[in-house]
């Protein structure tokens, strides 16, 4: 195990970082959208396709049994990764969005106009829209916790919105994909549970940072995606306590999740299989397993310390640039920071930065309610990960300044 | 055979329009587009390409900020555009703007290409200046779809304004 974080060594483990764009070295700072994957992940997926490509839980031949064995090992490892009590608490799906939608649709039949659902204003659309839509269909009240002036969750409002005991489920993010604010989810979960609510955590932005410990948090549900924790796209996990998973009505049917089907009735399988209809993304799960193996062997403490330093350096660098307005004013961001530059559209700036090899994201980041808190519809986001360096941040700032300089005369002439 | 717009021979006009009018009366739009394609494609440097686009902002009939309502908005994930169309004397007046300068430049290109053209020319025009230039790679799918949506809106409007005998 490494004692100190050696960024160069980590960089070498991620082939996607070695590329160049427009003849410039790639500086990849869009990790809140998708992480790069390691050689180990690529090799695991390639090996699966070359040596054990068969369907799982369906065949009796050697390849199928081997694929099934490794598939269930991945499930056990995912449980270990988030300190879940049993592998059966882990449901594989296509990602956090699928998991959150499964929870919302699964609980929908139990909601009525007497109930309320609680989310927050800093949610990603995948943990906002499903609940909004479910409430519109069932008549349950849709409650949104506001943010404070610093962009953090309003804890007083959170408590107040729970106090009448009508909230059936409270669903909130561990970490914001826009501002990187880290919610005090242990305390929020405890508070919601004390008012009789089920609790669901959107862990998509938090999984890489070791924030998800189910034994410690005691939430009912938690979702995360492989591609935001150095795994491949198209695969994720819905964690649920057994009692919580039992509450989810099955809304999607197909193969691999039934024990018996007659002309008139169907007997569903037990958990977790009845929540995994159809052929899963088996090669993706092989990649997820390899990603977890990587994160478990990497120096997590060193990684987190480095990511903290990167975020602090990014924020301090941004705040030194005249015209930059950083969204939120909180301590301890993880994985993302967003901002606007007065007089410039983020699309213009990012287009020029792209030509200088710097990959950042612009737009609403699938978080329009969150952006509206700041009066914005499009912002630029920088989201480093542990394989980035302080020099990457310097290059990013240089590219930003050059882009601002390029557009200055046009912006003044043709103010948008 | 060239047919006069004022001709009484409607049948002849209908038969000939696809062969003659498309080629001759859309020539100015097509030629202007061709000129843009050739000039833009010759610029190898991406920074100069952006500068070249930004100069086209001058061609825009901008929409004042307080008139950019949701009714005329072309929504996008990253940037927004607004489009207002009107017609007068057989010509389309296209007012376009965006909150991003690069997109404003592209809207300026559209304005310059179709400026002063008749509704029939615009309706008959098949835009190719995105796919035939480095803009295709630079814009990305979402912005291409947004620009395509604007072009489609302009063409449909122009087609509606085209007198029936000219269709």
Interface residues (C-beta under 8 A of the other chain):
Chain A: X22 X345 X346 X347 X348 X351 X352 X355 X362 X363 X364 X377 X378 X406 X407 X410 X411 X413 X414 X416
Chain B: X46 X47 X50 X54 X57 X77 X78 X79 X80 X97 X98 X99 X100 X101 X102 X103 X104 X138
